[in-house]
Amino acid sequence: MIDVELFSQLNQQDLGSTLRHFMAEGGPVLWWLGAVVFVCWLLVIERLLYLFSRFPAQRDAWVRAWQVRADQRSWYARAIRQGVLFQAQQELGRYLGFIKALVAICPMLGLLGTVTGMISVFDVMASQGTSDPRLMASGISMATLPTMAGMVAALAGMFAHARLVKACQRREIALEQALRSQ
């Protein structure tokens, strides 16, 4: 039988050492990629928190303010409604463009890692010759790991961004329907 506590401690230690080893093998570009991914997911989490905690309260306040208005059909009332919808659109869409840009940067950083890794391989080949494959292995690893990491980060980020955009659009449409004239 497996001791769950021991297994958990081993996995945490292994995870940390594996992550450090992976980052060291990938070269300095992988650290930059890690920073971009960290910021990207920090913003995704912030958007999720906003969508599920702050926006519902804001939405309810806007709907209540609209419903207590006696005049909902005049040009002035429609302008107020459009202003509220614009404000909601701005609040819902905050950071989405930045998240999209960070996602787009991930594969580019991966390719930068490929180039720097290949430069390392060519440098080893020029100084040591081409007869020892072990000397080239670290450069090849440095070339492939950032590319893979950049692609994986971009795919996950694209999925998260698309889901956030869809969730924001649904909330915007629901608010627009709630603010229709009686």
Secondary structure, 3 states (H helix, E strand, C coil): CCCHHHHHHHHHHHHHHHHHHHHHHHCHHHHHHHHHHHHHHHHHHHHHHHHHHHHHHHHHHHHHHHHCCCCCCCHHHHHHHHHHHHHHHHHHHCCHHHHHHHHHHHHHHHHHHHHHHHHHHHHHHHHHCCCCHHHHHHHHHHHHHHHHHHHHHHHHHHHHHHHHHHHHHHHHHHHHHHCCCC
